[in-house]
Structure formats: structure tokens, C-alpha cells
């Protein structure tokens, strides 16, 4: 899921001059230390709220809000209690025309959500979005057609005007993530590309490093090892104190580590590691998804998805593969990742996961049910929320799962937001 440090709140600097046509934001007080956690997850256009008990490792459903269409991604403001969400009725087989960006106020005591202003129409389906580290802008990435947009955040957290971007901005093929780097003066846009398929050649992947000033993005550098062939980045996260960028490569089942030095990203990875516990047994449709660095910088987590099915007794059943969270220890001097655990999620197609405000729990969300063969029987495993305790060394300990009724929808996104201490 998203950069958890933004979820738990960072200090927001005092406002300066007007930002790219946006209203000048009022100075924000330092974010209160989070003492509770709210978990949010969607099934289609329904966004549900759960209370998290880190001691008991339990999730309790508290309420729902509806979005204009199916949720695509969400991200919290770094200091104000606001959650931003993109929604769309378009899918792989649905040519939808409804695309929006919404702001939702988070109750600081209960975590309940309430609409904040009217949803803002978007030009296409947004597969990823985030908020800059100072809380002035919402950054939106579009995969098909490739595009980005930047939207002002008003002083009260509502969505303001869109900021005009350079016409010649290079975006690569199938942008999949947009994220502000530490310091908030640079943005990384991750473009995945496509594998060769059906006689169509491979589309290369690329990491775009962009300067970020007053909401305007301008090119600094594009990094595409081997011309981007055999390089299919999906998501990345930053180390909290060192200049290391950890990238999950969806098309290669790989974790790459790059160095970000000022306004330059290393042209090749410092380290490359398989994300799989059994890298010599890669099955069809085996793909990593989300990646998150622990806030203390000691480990990085990557989700692995095994999606392939095969026919059995008239039904499509799971063909095999890894549906796991891989845990990599990060060398404190070099950034080298070492796999120390690959733990089963007891679910299929984990697309998002997150840590709670205390970093004591990790929850992973799978998107849909899966038929699983057990001898001559077939069991339908529902979509799930899988709950793990985080141990002292960053390894995970499985606790429980919660089944999710998805029907014809997907549990497409899940995240957790810290709530401030309120007396």
C-alpha cells in the first residue's frame, strides 16, 4: 500500500506563497502522535471502516461510505484527518466513463468517514494516487492512456484546482505509481510496461524522476536498465533515513534497490533479489505487488501473488504458486536486502497490505475468491483480510483471517491510518 510514514503523519511546514494557482494553505500544526488505527478497505464502490485492536490483533467493522464508482486507490493527508480516494467504473472488461477524486473527512476519535466537498471528475481511470509529503497536492497516475494530474488541496482539506503540467512530459508505458520522494522536491513515476504477448513485442518499463515545484512536474531523469526490457517495475518505497529506493518488479518477480542521490537515481540497481521463497519454481501468472519499508528501516516487505488456474471437474482451480509476504532484512550500511522469511497469507491474489500505527500488526488484503483443489474436492476460499503480528526483528507471525464477501466485485484496496490522541 502506500508509504506508511505519510499515513502516520509528518510535520507540515508553514505555508509560503500561493502554490501554482492554489489558495495559500494555512499553517498546519504538527500532527498528533497516533494512538489508534483505523483500517479501510473497499468492495467495489463501498468503502468500509474497521477499528483495529493491536493488542488483540482484531478488526471490528464500524461503518461504510459509498463512492461514485469502484475504489481504485486511497491516500491520507500527512497531518489533517482527510482520506483522498480515486474511483472508476472502468475495468479490464468494463469500458466505464465515471472517474472521480474524492476527499473524505476522518473522525479523529472514531475513524468514521464523511464526504468533504463534492467529488472531482478525472479524465480517466486512475490506478494509483498519493499526497505530497507537505500535504499541498494530490498526485494522480493514469495507466491507459498514460497520464498524470496534480490537484491542489485547499486549507480545509477539500480538493481544489488542477495544476497545469508541461505538455511534453514523458510518462512511459502503463504508469502504475506516483510518489513524492523524501524532501518533497522530487517525484518518482513508475511505469511498468508489458510482457510480450500474442505476437506483440515487450513494452519496456521505466522509472521517471521528476522535479516537483509548486505542483509542477518537470523531467530530471529516466532510468531503464537494459533499455527497460526485462524491467517491469510496479511499486516502490523509500528508506526512512538512507538514500535507498526499493522497487518491486512485477514482470520479473524481483526486488531491486536503487540509490537516489540528490537529483540522480542510480542507472542500475545496487542489488537485485528474487521476491519468491522458491525462485526456481516460478508458476504462470506469478507476480509481486505492493512493497513497504518498515518505519524503522530494518526490513522491507513485498507481497507475492499466484493467480494461475487450471480446469478440474468443470471448475477453474488454483494451479499453484506463492501467495506470500516476503520479508527482507536491510543491511544498515549498504542497503542490501536478505530474504529472512516468506510467509503464507492463507489467501489468493494479495494486492495491498499495510502496517498499523504502532507497527505491531500487518494486514494483507486479497482481491477475490479462489477455488482450491483438495484431493477430489474443490473448496472455495473467499477474499480475505490476513492479520499478522510483527515480531521484534520484522518477521511476521500469522494470527487469523477474515473472510470477505465480494460477489462480482473486488477487494481492490486496503490501508490503515493512524488516529491522533484525543482527550
HELIX and SHEET records of a PDB file:
HELIX    1   1 UNK A    4  UNK A    8  1                                   5    
HELIX    2   2 UNK A  225  UNK A  228  5                                   4    
SHEET    1   A 4 UNK A  58  UNK A  66  0                                        
SHEET    2   A 4 UNK A  46  UNK A  53 -1                                        
SHEET    3   A 4 UNK A  34  UNK A  43 -1                                        
SHEET    4   A 4 UNK A 414  UNK A 420 -1                                        
SHEET    1   B 4 UNK A  70  UNK A  76  0                                        
SHEET    2   B 4 UNK A  82  UNK A  88 -1                                        
SHEET    3   B 4 UNK A  99  UNK A 106 -1                                        
SHEET    4   B 4 UNK A 113  UNK A 115 -1                                        
SHEET    1   C 4 UNK A  70  UNK A  76  0                                        
SHEET    2   C 4 UNK A  82  UNK A  88 -1                                        
SHEET    3   C 4 UNK A  99  UNK A 106 -1                                        
SHEET    4   C 4 UNK A 120  UNK A 121 -1                                        
SHEET    1   D 4 UNK A 126  UNK A 131  0                                        
SHEET    2   D 4 UNK A 137  UNK A 142 -1                                        
SHEET    3   D 4 UNK A 147  UNK A 153 -1                                        
SHEET    4   D 4 UNK A 159  UNK A 163 -1                                        
SHEET    1   E 4 UNK A 175  UNK A 180  0                                        
SHEET    2   E 4 UNK A 186  UNK A 191 -1                                        
SHEET    3   E 4 UNK A 206  UNK A 213 -1                                        
SHEET    4   E 4 UNK A 216  UNK A 223 -1                                        
SHEET    1   F 4 UNK A 233  UNK A 238  0                                        
SHEET    2   F 4 UNK A 244  UNK A 249 -1                                        
SHEET    3   F 4 UNK A 254  UNK A 261 -1                                        
SHEET    4   F 4 UNK A 264  UNK A 265 -1                                        
SHEET    1   G 4 UNK A 233  UNK A 238  0                                        
SHEET    2   G 4 UNK A 244  UNK A 249 -1                                        
SHEET    3   G 4 UNK A 254  UNK A 261 -1                                        
SHEET    4   G 4 UNK A 271  UNK A 274 -1                                        
SHEET    1   H 4 UNK A 286  UNK A 293  0                                        
SHEET    2   H 4 UNK A 299  UNK A 306 -1                                        
SHEET    3   H 4 UNK A 324  UNK A 330 -1                                        
SHEET    4   H 4 UNK A 337  UNK A 344 -1                                        
SHEET    1   I 2 UNK A 309  UNK A 312  0                                        
SHEET    2   I 2 UNK A 315  UNK A 318 -1                                        
SHEET    1   J 4 UNK A 350  UNK A 355  0                                        
SHEET    2   J 4 UNK A 361  UNK A 366 -1                                        
SHEET    3   J 4 UNK A 383  UNK A 390 -1                                        
SHEET    4   J 4 UNK A 396  UNK A 404 -1                                        
SHEET    1   K 2 UNK A 370  UNK A 374  0                                        
SHEET    2   K 2 UNK A 377  UNK A 381 -1                                        
END                                                                             
